[in-house]
Amino acid sequence: MATSSSMECDSSQPSTARGVDYGKHGRPLLSIAPMMEWTDVHYRQLARLLSKHTWLWTEMVVDKTIIHTPLLDKHLWFPPEQHPIVLQLGGSDPALLLQAAKVAATYGYDEINLNCGCPSDRVAGAGCFGAALMLQPELVADCMAAIQQGLGHNTPVSVKCRLGVDDDDSYEQLANFVRVVSERGGVSRFVIHSRKCLLRGLSPSQNRSVPPLRPGWVWALKRDFPHLSFQLNGGVLSSYAVNAAINIDGSAQHAGLGPGSIDGVMVGRAGYNDPWGVLSDADVAVFGAASNPAVSRRQVIADYCKYADGIVGRWQVKDDGYHDPNIRVLVRPILNLFHGDRGGKKWKNAVDGALNAGGLASFSDLMAKTLGQIPDEVLDAPPRSSREAALILGNGDLHPCFDALPGVLAQPGDRARADNERRRGGSSPTRKELRKEQRRQQQQHQVDAVAEAAAAAEQQRRQQELPQGSCCGCGNEAAAEAAGSAAAAATAEADREQADSVGGSSEAQAAAEQKQAVVAAVGA
């Protein structure tokens, strides 16, 4: 078990996000998402060699694992250079999470997060945690209060969640979740995966692509809860696109977003599948640093070899010679380091062949035997600019399309305003709204009928004026009387229809007054 002082951040970005202080590490403008079996300590070491300022997250660690495992360091230890780093916990029992937080506190994490977004039905059914927790915001609040009690000091806490779960997927329900967890649980930091989660009918992989992205909801949360911190997860695949999503310079004003509207962006699988393309220029492009730590991939692999050679067998060495971790586990994070480059596939095949052949003295030995498959110009190439990497490798839309923001949340008792804002936000009308619109159309039809009858009477009277009778027009009395009768009949029919609809409303009264005016004009 080891803790150490964390690395100073020389980023030029502010550390405070509208009341949420991130301390010496600054705002988490870019984070790598927690991914089971991917973001282990070895991948995080590679990521830190590529970027000094990107926030790194652990895999989710279940509270019971922390409490009962005999190999605690395997799950919680990390080298001091991996700061800033966030531990994600899984669980739903406040008492167990309190115990786990007490243990985790000794490792010196920069933040502790509770997983309320995992779409796996196995996780949701195993003690009801992950995305299923969004259905119980009061329980989440109690869990967060317990975690803070277990930490016993100023380590920040956060919640990572989805937009909604199954049929609980309205913006109002999401906002209520945030309100309850922040007010009752004392949470000021939220990471929002901008898709809903379908626990019934979709696999975890489908839940990452089938439900539509709605990043506008995250901006709406920042609008409605400006004192809280929100990070966006989902749909941003390159460090170049991160800046557009953060909108740090106001370049996305056309989308209705203010500068710095959200506090950071979290990148998931893209950061693992193409670590060089996503992270090698992140310090300069996103955090505003003077330079990036990685000069070339040759240098990155040399530094990673020092780490790997020193950690082989750190957790366990069995009598049969099995080491945990072993070389095969340690090589996995760097296999995508040459994603899209010449020689990358041949090198992977060479690595696999060398591992199967055995007889490797060290991790460095494996690299010495296989890196010849990569051309020198690739090994020694400097990081591409983030824009160039996004263009060449196709990592996402360079100009993300931000969806419409949901309407402003109505204040208690302000039903009319809520209805107006919901329509403005493009949501489907309620049954009450549909009935109201139907009555309005009926009343308008009645007014139109009266007006048409009046117009017909007037036209007929003018056609039968003086040329066909006396100078006073008395010869048109019969026609006028007929026209008046027609208008009166139309008015009576309209009155009967209106009596059948909802009476006493302001719309009905206005329609009746308009009809009376028309009839009066006809009589005149």
KARA-V681032 format. One record per residue. N is the residue number from 0. RES is the residue in one letter. PHI is phi as a letter, one per 30 degrees, with the letter a starting at -180 (* if undefined). PSI is psi in degrees with one decimal (* if undefined). OMEGA is omega in whole degrees, 0 to 359 (none if undefined). Layout:
BEGIN
n:N res:RES phi:PHI psi:PSI omega:OMEGA
n:N res:RES phi:PHI psi:PSI omega:OMEGA
END
This chain:
BEGIN
n:0 res:M phi:* psi:127.6 omega:185
n:1 res:A phi:b psi:139.9 omega:172
n:2 res:T phi:b psi:157.7 omega:177
n:3 res:S phi:a psi:165.0 omega:181
n:4 res:S phi:d psi:145.1 omega:184
n:5 res:S phi:d psi:157.3 omega:184
n:6 res:M phi:d psi:136.1 omega:177
n:7 res:E phi:d psi:138.9 omega:179
n:8 res:C phi:c psi:122.7 omega:179
n:9 res:D phi:c psi:19.4 omega:180
n:10 res:S phi:d psi:147.4 omega:179
n:11 res:S phi:d psi:-2.7 omega:183
n:12 res:Q phi:d psi:149.3 omega:180
n:13 res:P phi:d psi:151.4 omega:182
n:14 res:S phi:c psi:-11.3 omega:183
n:15 res:T phi:c psi:130.7 omega:180
n:16 res:A phi:c psi:85.0 omega:176
n:17 res:R phi:h psi:54.3 omega:176
n:18 res:G phi:j psi:-13.7 omega:178
n:19 res:V phi:c psi:112.7 omega:185
n:20 res:D phi:c psi:122.1 omega:179
n:21 res:Y phi:c psi:3.8 omega:174
n:22 res:G phi:i psi:-152.3 omega:189
n:23 res:K phi:d psi:-18.2 omega:180
n:24 res:H phi:d psi:-13.6 omega:180
n:25 res:G phi:i psi:177.5 omega:182
n:26 res:R phi:d psi:145.8 omega:178
n:27 res:P phi:d psi:67.0 omega:182
n:28 res:L phi:e psi:-34.4 omega:177
n:29 res:L phi:b psi:131.5 omega:176
n:30 res:S phi:b psi:153.6 omega:172
n:31 res:I phi:c psi:124.9 omega:188
n:32 res:A phi:d psi:152.3 omega:173
n:33 res:P phi:d psi:127.9 omega:181
n:34 res:M phi:b psi:120.3 omega:183
n:35 res:M phi:e psi:132.4 omega:178
n:36 res:E phi:i psi:6.9 omega:179
n:37 res:W phi:c psi:-54.8 omega:186
n:38 res:T phi:d psi:53.9 omega:176
n:39 res:D phi:d psi:-178.0 omega:185
n:40 res:V phi:d psi:-28.6 omega:182
n:41 res:H phi:d psi:-43.9 omega:176
n:42 res:Y phi:d psi:-40.6 omega:181
n:43 res:R phi:d psi:-32.1 omega:178
n:44 res:Q phi:d psi:-41.0 omega:175
n:45 res:L phi:d psi:-46.5 omega:181
n:46 res:A phi:e psi:-38.3 omega:180
n:47 res:R phi:d psi:-29.3 omega:175
n:48 res:L phi:d psi:-25.9 omega:181
n:49 res:L phi:d psi:-29.7 omega:182
n:50 res:S phi:b psi:127.1 omega:180
n:51 res:K phi:d psi:-21.8 omega:191
n:52 res:H phi:c psi:-16.1 omega:178
n:53 res:T phi:d psi:135.4 omega:178
n:54 res:W phi:d psi:131.2 omega:181
n:55 res:L phi:c psi:143.9 omega:180
n:56 res:W phi:b psi:144.2 omega:175
n:57 res:T phi:d psi:168.8 omega:163
n:58 res:E phi:d psi:160.9 omega:173
n:59 res:M phi:d psi:132.3 omega:176
n:60 res:V phi:c psi:122.1 omega:183
n:61 res:V phi:d psi:142.1 omega:183
n:62 res:D phi:e psi:-41.5 omega:181
n:63 res:K phi:d psi:-31.6 omega:176
n:64 res:T phi:d psi:-44.9 omega:180
n:65 res:I phi:d psi:-38.2 omega:184
n:66 res:I phi:d psi:-36.1 omega:191
n:67 res:H phi:c psi:-15.1 omega:186
n:68 res:T phi:d psi:140.5 omega:173
n:69 res:P phi:d psi:-9.0 omega:181
n:70 res:L phi:c psi:62.9 omega:187
n:71 res:L phi:d psi:-42.1 omega:181
n:72 res:D phi:d psi:-30.6 omega:180
n:73 res:K phi:d psi:-30.5 omega:183
n:74 res:H phi:c psi:-27.4 omega:189
n:75 res:L phi:b psi:-20.3 omega:183
n:76 res:W phi:d psi:147.1 omega:173
n:77 res:F phi:a psi:150.5 omega:177
n:78 res:P phi:d psi:149.8 omega:184
n:79 res:P phi:d psi:-27.2 omega:181
n:80 res:E phi:d psi:-7.3 omega:181
n:81 res:Q phi:d psi:-2.3 omega:171
n:82 res:H phi:d psi:147.7 omega:354
n:83 res:P phi:d psi:136.9 omega:187
n:84 res:I phi:b psi:142.5 omega:183
n:85 res:V phi:c psi:132.1 omega:174
n:86 res:L phi:c psi:125.3 omega:175
n:87 res:Q phi:c psi:125.0 omega:178
n:88 res:L phi:c psi:149.8 omega:171
n:89 res:G phi:c psi:132.5 omega:180
n:90 res:G phi:l psi:169.8 omega:179
n:91 res:S phi:b psi:4.4 omega:179
n:92 res:D phi:c psi:112.2 omega:182
n:93 res:P phi:e psi:-36.4 omega:181
n:94 res:A phi:d psi:-43.0 omega:179
n:95 res:L phi:d psi:-39.3 omega:179
n:96 res:L phi:d psi:-33.7 omega:176
n:97 res:L phi:d psi:-45.3 omega:179
n:98 res:Q phi:d psi:-44.2 omega:181
n:99 res:A phi:d psi:-38.9 omega:180
n:100 res:A phi:d psi:-36.5 omega:178
n:101 res:K phi:d psi:-40.6 omega:179
n:102 res:V phi:d psi:-45.5 omega:183
n:103 res:A phi:d psi:-29.6 omega:182
n:104 res:A phi:e psi:-28.2 omega:183
n:105 res:T phi:d psi:-10.7 omega:182
n:106 res:Y phi:c psi:-10.0 omega:173
n:107 res:G phi:i psi:35.5 omega:176
n:108 res:Y phi:d psi:153.6 omega:181
n:109 res:D phi:d psi:-15.3 omega:180
n:110 res:E phi:a psi:147.3 omega:175
n:111 res:I phi:c psi:130.5 omega:185
n:112 res:N phi:b psi:146.0 omega:174
n:113 res:L phi:c psi:129.6 omega:181
n:114 res:N phi:d psi:110.7 omega:173
n:115 res:C phi:b psi:28.9 omega:184
n:116 res:G phi:b psi:-6.5 omega:182
n:117 res:C phi:d psi:125.8 omega:185
n:118 res:P phi:d psi:0.3 omega:184
n:119 res:S phi:d psi:130.2 omega:178
n:120 res:D phi:d psi:-23.5 omega:176
n:121 res:R phi:d psi:-44.4 omega:178
n:122 res:V phi:d psi:-43.5 omega:181
n:123 res:A phi:d psi:-32.8 omega:182
n:124 res:G phi:d psi:-15.8 omega:183
n:125 res:A phi:c psi:79.5 omega:180
n:126 res:G phi:i psi:11.4 omega:176
n:127 res:C phi:h psi:67.3 omega:169
n:128 res:F phi:b psi:178.6 omega:192
n:129 res:G phi:i psi:-148.4 omega:185
n:130 res:A phi:d psi:-28.4 omega:181
n:131 res:A phi:e psi:-22.5 omega:180
n:132 res:L phi:d psi:-20.6 omega:180
n:133 res:M phi:d psi:-20.0 omega:178
n:134 res:L phi:d psi:-9.7 omega:182
n:135 res:Q phi:b psi:70.7 omega:183
n:136 res:P phi:d psi:-32.2 omega:179
n:137 res:E phi:d psi:-38.7 omega:178
n:138 res:L phi:d psi:-41.2 omega:177
n:139 res:V phi:e psi:-42.7 omega:179
n:140 res:A phi:d psi:-41.8 omega:179
n:141 res:D phi:d psi:-37.8 omega:177
n:142 res:C phi:d psi:-42.6 omega:181
n:143 res:M phi:d psi:-37.5 omega:177
n:144 res:A phi:d psi:-39.1 omega:179
n:145 res:A phi:d psi:-41.0 omega:179
n:146 res:I phi:d psi:-44.7 omega:180
n:147 res:Q phi:d psi:-35.7 omega:177
n:148 res:Q phi:d psi:-39.4 omega:179
n:149 res:G phi:d psi:-34.7 omega:180
n:150 res:L phi:d psi:-39.2 omega:173
n:151 res:G phi:i psi:8.7 omega:177
n:152 res:H phi:a psi:-158.3 omega:191
n:153 res:N phi:c psi:20.3 omega:176
n:154 res:T phi:d psi:122.7 omega:182
n:155 res:P phi:d psi:157.0 omega:176
n:156 res:V phi:b psi:158.3 omega:180
n:157 res:S phi:a psi:168.1 omega:177
n:158 res:V phi:b psi:133.8 omega:173
n:159 res:K phi:c psi:124.8 omega:186
n:160 res:C phi:b psi:-179.8 omega:176
n:161 res:R phi:c psi:-177.3 omega:175
n:162 res:L phi:d psi:-26.2 omega:182
n:163 res:G phi:l psi:176.9 omega:182
n:164 res:V phi:b psi:126.1 omega:178
n:165 res:D phi:h psi:-122.5 omega:183
n:166 res:D phi:d psi:-9.8 omega:176
n:167 res:D phi:d psi:75.7 omega:191
n:168 res:D phi:b psi:24.6 omega:177
n:169 res:S phi:d psi:158.3 omega:177
n:170 res:Y phi:d psi:-35.4 omega:179
n:171 res:E phi:d psi:-38.6 omega:179
n:172 res:Q phi:d psi:-38.9 omega:176
n:173 res:L phi:d psi:-45.3 omega:180
n:174 res:A phi:d psi:-37.2 omega:178
n:175 res:N phi:d psi:-39.7 omega:177
n:176 res:F phi:e psi:-48.3 omega:180
n:177 res:V phi:d psi:-42.1 omega:182
n:178 res:R phi:d psi:-47.6 omega:183
n:179 res:V phi:d psi:-45.2 omega:184
n:180 res:V phi:d psi:-36.8 omega:181
n:181 res:S phi:d psi:-42.4 omega:184
n:182 res:E phi:d psi:-44.4 omega:183
n:183 res:R phi:d psi:-31.9 omega:184
n:184 res:G phi:c psi:-6.0 omega:178
n:185 res:G phi:i psi:30.5 omega:183
n:186 res:V phi:c psi:132.4 omega:179
n:187 res:S phi:c psi:-6.4 omega:183
n:188 res:R phi:b psi:130.1 omega:179
n:189 res:F phi:b psi:137.8 omega:171
n:190 res:V phi:c psi:121.4 omega:188
n:191 res:I phi:c psi:114.9 omega:170
n:192 res:H phi:d psi:117.6 omega:193
n:193 res:S phi:d psi:43.0 omega:168
n:194 res:R phi:b psi:154.4 omega:168
n:195 res:K phi:d psi:172.0 omega:180
n:196 res:C phi:b psi:131.8 omega:177
n:197 res:L phi:c psi:103.2 omega:181
n:198 res:L phi:d psi:-23.6 omega:181
n:199 res:R phi:c psi:114.2 omega:172
n:200 res:G phi:j psi:-16.2 omega:179
n:201 res:L phi:b psi:142.0 omega:175
n:202 res:S phi:d psi:167.0 omega:177
n:203 res:P phi:e psi:-40.0 omega:180
n:204 res:S phi:d psi:-38.7 omega:178
n:205 res:Q phi:d psi:-33.4 omega:179
n:206 res:N phi:d psi:-12.9 omega:176
n:207 res:R phi:d psi:-5.2 omega:184
n:208 res:S phi:b psi:-31.9 omega:186
n:209 res:V phi:d psi:-54.0 omega:178
n:210 res:P phi:d psi:135.6 omega:183
n:211 res:P phi:d psi:147.4 omega:174
n:212 res:L phi:d psi:138.5 omega:176
n:213 res:R phi:b psi:68.4 omega:182
n:214 res:P phi:d psi:-23.9 omega:179
n:215 res:G phi:e psi:-27.3 omega:179
n:216 res:W phi:d psi:-33.4 omega:180
n:217 res:V phi:d psi:-40.8 omega:176
n:218 res:W phi:d psi:-35.6 omega:178
n:219 res:A phi:d psi:-37.8 omega:177
n:220 res:L phi:d psi:-41.5 omega:179
n:221 res:K phi:d psi:-34.8 omega:176
n:222 res:R phi:d psi:-43.4 omega:185
n:223 res:D phi:d psi:-20.6 omega:179
n:224 res:F phi:b psi:65.6 omega:187
n:225 res:P phi:d psi:-17.8 omega:181
n:226 res:H phi:d psi:-6.1 omega:181
n:227 res:L phi:c psi:163.6 omega:179
n:228 res:S phi:c psi:134.5 omega:180
n:229 res:F phi:b psi:131.9 omega:173
n:230 res:Q phi:c psi:143.5 omega:181
n:231 res:L phi:c psi:131.9 omega:175
n:232 res:N phi:b psi:132.1 omega:177
n:233 res:G phi:j psi:120.3 omega:172
n:234 res:G phi:i psi:-10.0 omega:177
n:235 res:V phi:c psi:117.6 omega:193
n:236 res:L phi:c psi:0.4 omega:180
n:237 res:S phi:b psi:157.8 omega:179
n:238 res:S phi:d psi:-25.4 omega:176
n:239 res:Y phi:d psi:-43.0 omega:179
n:240 res:A phi:d psi:-21.6 omega:179
n:241 res:V phi:e psi:-43.9 omega:182
n:242 res:N phi:d psi:-38.2 omega:178
n:243 res:A phi:d psi:-38.8 omega:180
n:244 res:A phi:d psi:-41.9 omega:177
n:245 res:I phi:d psi:-29.8 omega:180
n:246 res:N phi:h psi:43.2 omega:187
n:247 res:I phi:d psi:-25.7 omega:182
n:248 res:D phi:c psi:6.8 omega:180
n:249 res:G phi:i psi:14.7 omega:184
n:250 res:S phi:d psi:-12.5 omega:180
n:251 res:A phi:c psi:30.7 omega:180
n:252 res:Q phi:d psi:-30.0 omega:181
n:253 res:H phi:d psi:-21.4 omega:180
n:254 res:A phi:c psi:7.5 omega:179
n:255 res:G phi:i psi:21.3 omega:183
n:256 res:L phi:c psi:139.1 omega:176
n:257 res:G phi:d psi:160.0 omega:178
n:258 res:P phi:e psi:135.1 omega:179
n:259 res:G phi:i psi:33.7 omega:186
n:260 res:S phi:d psi:-36.1 omega:175
n:261 res:I phi:c psi:169.1 omega:191
n:262 res:D phi:c psi:-9.6 omega:179
n:263 res:G phi:l psi:170.9 omega:181
n:264 res:V phi:b psi:139.4 omega:178
n:265 res:M phi:c psi:128.3 omega:179
n:266 res:V phi:c psi:135.6 omega:183
n:267 res:G phi:c psi:-107.9 omega:188
n:268 res:R phi:e psi:-30.8 omega:179
n:269 res:A phi:e psi:-35.4 omega:180
n:270 res:G phi:d psi:-22.5 omega:177
n:271 res:Y phi:c psi:-41.4 omega:183
n:272 res:N phi:d psi:-25.6 omega:180
n:273 res:D phi:b psi:67.4 omega:185
n:274 res:P phi:d psi:-37.4 omega:180
n:275 res:W phi:d psi:-45.0 omega:181
n:276 res:G phi:d psi:-35.3 omega:184
n:277 res:V phi:d psi:-39.1 omega:192
n:278 res:L phi:c psi:-21.8 omega:191
n:279 res:S phi:d psi:-24.3 omega:179
n:280 res:D phi:c psi:9.6 omega:187
n:281 res:A phi:d psi:-37.8 omega:184
n:282 res:D phi:d psi:-40.7 omega:178
n:283 res:V phi:d psi:-48.7 omega:188
n:284 res:A phi:d psi:-37.1 omega:186
n:285 res:V phi:c psi:-46.2 omega:187
n:286 res:F phi:c psi:-5.4 omega:176
n:287 res:G phi:i psi:21.6 omega:179
n:288 res:A phi:d psi:162.2 omega:181
n:289 res:A phi:d psi:-27.1 omega:182
n:290 res:S phi:a psi:165.5 omega:175
n:291 res:N phi:c psi:147.7 omega:183
n:292 res:P phi:d psi:-27.1 omega:184
n:293 res:A phi:c psi:119.1 omega:177
n:294 res:V phi:d psi:-39.3 omega:180
n:295 res:S phi:a psi:168.0 omega:178
n:296 res:R phi:d psi:-24.2 omega:174
n:297 res:R phi:d psi:-43.8 omega:179
n:298 res:Q phi:d psi:-41.4 omega:180
n:299 res:V phi:d psi:-45.1 omega:181
n:300 res:I phi:d psi:-37.4 omega:178
n:301 res:A phi:d psi:-43.2 omega:179
n:302 res:D phi:d psi:-37.5 omega:179
n:303 res:Y phi:d psi:-33.4 omega:178
n:304 res:C phi:d psi:-40.1 omega:179
n:305 res:K phi:d psi:-42.6 omega:178
n:306 res:Y phi:d psi:-49.1 omega:186
n:307 res:A phi:d psi:-42.1 omega:180
n:308 res:D phi:d psi:-30.3 omega:183
n:309 res:G phi:d psi:-14.9 omega:186
n:310 res:I phi:c psi:-7.5 omega:178
n:311 res:V phi:e psi:126.4 omega:178
n:312 res:G phi:i psi:12.4 omega:183
n:313 res:R phi:d psi:-37.7 omega:184
n:314 res:W phi:d psi:-37.8 omega:188
n:315 res:Q phi:a psi:140.2 omega:170
n:316 res:V phi:b psi:115.4 omega:184
n:317 res:K phi:d psi:166.7 omega:181
n:318 res:D phi:d psi:-28.3 omega:180
n:319 res:D phi:d psi:6.1 omega:178
n:320 res:G phi:j psi:-0.1 omega:180
n:321 res:Y phi:d psi:131.6 omega:179
n:322 res:H phi:c psi:139.6 omega:176
n:323 res:D phi:b psi:111.3 omega:1
n:324 res:P phi:d psi:157.8 omega:178
n:325 res:N phi:c psi:178.5 omega:185
n:326 res:I phi:d psi:-37.6 omega:181
n:327 res:R phi:d psi:-39.9 omega:178
n:328 res:V phi:d psi:-39.6 omega:185
n:329 res:L phi:d psi:-25.8 omega:181
n:330 res:V phi:d psi:-20.2 omega:185
n:331 res:R phi:e psi:-43.0 omega:182
n:332 res:P phi:d psi:-25.4 omega:185
n:333 res:I phi:c psi:0.8 omega:183
n:334 res:L phi:d psi:-23.4 omega:180
n:335 res:N phi:c psi:13.4 omega:183
n:336 res:L phi:d psi:-23.3 omega:180
n:337 res:F phi:c psi:33.4 omega:180
n:338 res:H phi:e psi:122.6 omega:177
n:339 res:G phi:i psi:2.7 omega:182
n:340 res:D phi:c psi:158.2 omega:179
n:341 res:R phi:d psi:136.0 omega:178
n:342 res:G phi:i psi:-9.7 omega:184
n:343 res:G phi:d psi:-45.1 omega:181
n:344 res:K phi:d psi:-41.4 omega:178
n:345 res:K phi:d psi:-38.4 omega:179
n:346 res:W phi:d psi:-42.7 omega:177
n:347 res:K phi:e psi:-44.0 omega:179
n:348 res:N phi:d psi:-38.5 omega:179
n:349 res:A phi:d psi:-39.6 omega:178
n:350 res:V phi:d psi:-45.5 omega:180
n:351 res:D phi:d psi:-42.1 omega:179
n:352 res:G phi:d psi:-39.9 omega:180
n:353 res:A phi:d psi:-38.1 omega:178
n:354 res:L phi:d psi:-40.7 omega:180
n:355 res:N phi:d psi:-32.4 omega:180
n:356 res:A phi:d psi:-29.2 omega:179
n:357 res:G phi:i psi:-171.6 omega:178
n:358 res:G phi:i psi:19.2 omega:180
n:359 res:L phi:d psi:130.7 omega:181
n:360 res:A phi:d psi:-28.5 omega:183
n:361 res:S phi:a psi:174.7 omega:175
n:362 res:F phi:d psi:-39.2 omega:178
n:363 res:S phi:d psi:-34.5 omega:178
n:364 res:D phi:d psi:-41.0 omega:178
n:365 res:L phi:d psi:-44.2 omega:180
n:366 res:M phi:d psi:-40.1 omega:180
n:367 res:A phi:d psi:-33.5 omega:183
n:368 res:K phi:d psi:-13.8 omega:189
n:369 res:T phi:b psi:-24.7 omega:187
n:370 res:L phi:d psi:-11.5 omega:176
n:371 res:G phi:d psi:-15.5 omega:179
n:372 res:Q phi:d psi:-16.1 omega:182
n:373 res:I phi:c psi:125.1 omega:178
n:374 res:P phi:e psi:147.4 omega:181
n:375 res:D phi:e psi:-37.2 omega:182
n:376 res:E phi:d psi:-24.8 omega:176
n:377 res:V phi:d psi:-45.7 omega:180
n:378 res:L phi:e psi:-36.1 omega:187
n:379 res:D phi:c psi:1.4 omega:181
n:380 res:A phi:d psi:138.5 omega:177
n:381 res:P phi:d psi:168.7 omega:177
n:382 res:P phi:e psi:140.2 omega:172
n:383 res:R phi:d psi:156.2 omega:171
n:384 res:S phi:d psi:153.4 omega:183
n:385 res:S phi:d psi:-36.4 omega:179
n:386 res:R phi:d psi:-43.3 omega:180
n:387 res:E phi:d psi:-41.9 omega:179
n:388 res:A phi:d psi:-41.3 omega:180
n:389 res:A phi:d psi:-38.5 omega:180
n:390 res:L phi:d psi:-46.4 omega:185
n:391 res:I phi:d psi:-43.2 omega:186
n:392 res:L phi:c psi:-3.1 omega:177
n:393 res:G phi:i psi:33.7 omega:183
n:394 res:N phi:d psi:73.7 omega:171
n:395 res:G phi:j psi:169.0 omega:180
n:396 res:D phi:d psi:128.3 omega:180
n:397 res:L phi:d psi:-22.8 omega:179
n:398 res:H phi:b psi:82.2 omega:185
n:399 res:P phi:e psi:143.9 omega:179
n:400 res:C phi:c psi:114.3 omega:182
n:401 res:F phi:d psi:127.0 omega:181
n:402 res:D phi:d psi:169.3 omega:181
n:403 res:A phi:d psi:141.4 omega:178
n:404 res:L phi:d psi:139.5 omega:174
n:405 res:P phi:d psi:156.2 omega:180
n:406 res:G phi:d psi:159.3 omega:178
n:407 res:V phi:d psi:138.9 omega:180
n:408 res:L phi:d psi:135.1 omega:180
n:409 res:A phi:d psi:146.7 omega:174
n:410 res:Q phi:d psi:157.8 omega:180
n:411 res:P phi:e psi:129.9 omega:179
n:412 res:G phi:i psi:-6.9 omega:182
n:413 res:D phi:c psi:67.5 omega:185
n:414 res:R phi:d psi:-40.6 omega:182
n:415 res:A phi:d psi:-42.9 omega:180
n:416 res:R phi:d psi:-39.0 omega:179
n:417 res:A phi:d psi:-42.0 omega:179
n:418 res:D phi:d psi:-43.7 omega:181
n:419 res:N phi:d psi:-44.3 omega:181
n:420 res:E phi:d psi:-34.9 omega:179
n:421 res:R phi:d psi:-41.5 omega:178
n:422 res:R phi:d psi:-39.5 omega:180
n:423 res:R phi:d psi:-32.5 omega:179
n:424 res:G phi:d psi:-4.5 omega:174
n:425 res:G phi:i psi:12.1 omega:180
n:426 res:S phi:d psi:165.0 omega:182
n:427 res:S phi:d psi:141.1 omega:180
n:428 res:P phi:d psi:152.8 omega:177
n:429 res:T phi:d psi:169.8 omega:177
n:430 res:R phi:d psi:-38.7 omega:179
n:431 res:K phi:d psi:-41.0 omega:179
n:432 res:E phi:d psi:-39.4 omega:179
n:433 res:L phi:d psi:-43.7 omega:179
n:434 res:R phi:d psi:-39.2 omega:180
n:435 res:K phi:d psi:-42.8 omega:179
n:436 res:E phi:d psi:-37.7 omega:178
n:437 res:Q phi:d psi:-42.0 omega:177
n:438 res:R phi:d psi:-41.0 omega:179
n:439 res:R phi:d psi:-42.2 omega:180
n:440 res:Q phi:d psi:-38.5 omega:178
n:441 res:Q phi:d psi:-43.9 omega:180
n:442 res:Q phi:d psi:-38.6 omega:178
n:443 res:Q phi:d psi:-37.0 omega:177
n:444 res:H phi:d psi:-39.4 omega:179
n:445 res:Q phi:d psi:-44.5 omega:179
n:446 res:V phi:d psi:-42.0 omega:180
n:447 res:D phi:d psi:-38.0 omega:180
n:448 res:A phi:d psi:-43.0 omega:179
n:449 res:V phi:d psi:-43.1 omega:181
n:450 res:A phi:d psi:-39.2 omega:179
n:451 res:E phi:d psi:-41.4 omega:179
n:452 res:A phi:d psi:-40.8 omega:179
n:453 res:A phi:d psi:-42.5 omega:180
n:454 res:A phi:d psi:-40.5 omega:179
n:455 res:A phi:d psi:-40.9 omega:179
n:456 res:A phi:d psi:-41.9 omega:180
n:457 res:E phi:d psi:-42.8 omega:180
n:458 res:Q phi:d psi:-41.7 omega:181
n:459 res:Q phi:d psi:-37.3 omega:180
n:460 res:R phi:d psi:-40.2 omega:181
n:461 res:R phi:d psi:-33.1 omega:179
n:462 res:Q phi:d psi:-26.0 omega:184
n:463 res:Q phi:c psi:21.7 omega:183
n:464 res:E phi:d psi:-155.8 omega:193
n:465 res:L phi:e psi:-45.0 omega:183
n:466 res:P phi:e psi:-22.1 omega:183
n:467 res:Q phi:c psi:7.1 omega:181
n:468 res:G phi:a psi:-150.3 omega:183
n:469 res:S phi:d psi:168.4 omega:180
n:470 res:C phi:d psi:-25.0 omega:180
n:471 res:C phi:d psi:-7.4 omega:178
n:472 res:G phi:i psi:17.2 omega:182
n:473 res:C phi:d psi:-18.9 omega:178
n:474 res:G phi:d psi:-10.2 omega:181
n:475 res:N phi:c psi:6.8 omega:183
n:476 res:E phi:e psi:-40.6 omega:181
n:477 res:A phi:d psi:-42.8 omega:180
n:478 res:A phi:d psi:-42.3 omega:179
n:479 res:A phi:d psi:-39.2 omega:179
n:480 res:E phi:d psi:-38.9 omega:179
n:481 res:A phi:d psi:-42.9 omega:179
n:482 res:A phi:d psi:-41.6 omega:179
n:483 res:G phi:d psi:-38.9 omega:178
n:484 res:S phi:d psi:-40.7 omega:179
n:485 res:A phi:d psi:-44.5 omega:179
n:486 res:A phi:d psi:-40.7 omega:180
n:487 res:A phi:d psi:-38.9 omega:179
n:488 res:A phi:d psi:-42.3 omega:179
n:489 res:A phi:d psi:-39.2 omega:179
n:490 res:T phi:d psi:-42.8 omega:180
n:491 res:A phi:d psi:-42.8 omega:180
n:492 res:E phi:d psi:-41.6 omega:178
n:493 res:A phi:d psi:-40.2 omega:179
n:494 res:D phi:d psi:-39.6 omega:179
n:495 res:R phi:d psi:-42.6 omega:180
n:496 res:E phi:d psi:-39.3 omega:181
n:497 res:Q phi:d psi:-36.7 omega:179
n:498 res:A phi:d psi:-29.4 omega:179
n:499 res:D phi:d psi:-26.4 omega:179
n:500 res:S phi:d psi:-175.6 omega:181
n:501 res:V phi:d psi:117.7 omega:184
n:502 res:G phi:c psi:165.2 omega:175
n:503 res:G phi:i psi:-6.3 omega:181
n:504 res:S phi:d psi:162.1 omega:180
n:505 res:S phi:d psi:-34.6 omega:180
n:506 res:E phi:d psi:-42.7 omega:181
n:507 res:A phi:d psi:-41.3 omega:180
n:508 res:Q phi:d psi:-41.7 omega:179
n:509 res:A phi:d psi:-39.2 omega:179
n:510 res:A phi:d psi:-41.2 omega:181
n:511 res:A phi:d psi:-41.6 omega:179
n:512 res:E phi:d psi:-38.9 omega:179
n:513 res:Q phi:d psi:-39.6 omega:179
n:514 res:K phi:d psi:-40.8 omega:180
n:515 res:Q phi:d psi:-38.0 omega:179
n:516 res:A phi:d psi:-40.6 omega:180
n:517 res:V phi:d psi:-43.9 omega:180
n:518 res:V phi:d psi:-40.3 omega:179
n:519 res:A phi:d psi:-39.4 omega:179
n:520 res:A phi:d psi:-38.5 omega:179
n:521 res:V phi:d psi:-43.9 omega:180
n:522 res:G phi:d psi:-34.7 omega:179
n:523 res:A phi:d psi:* omega:none
END
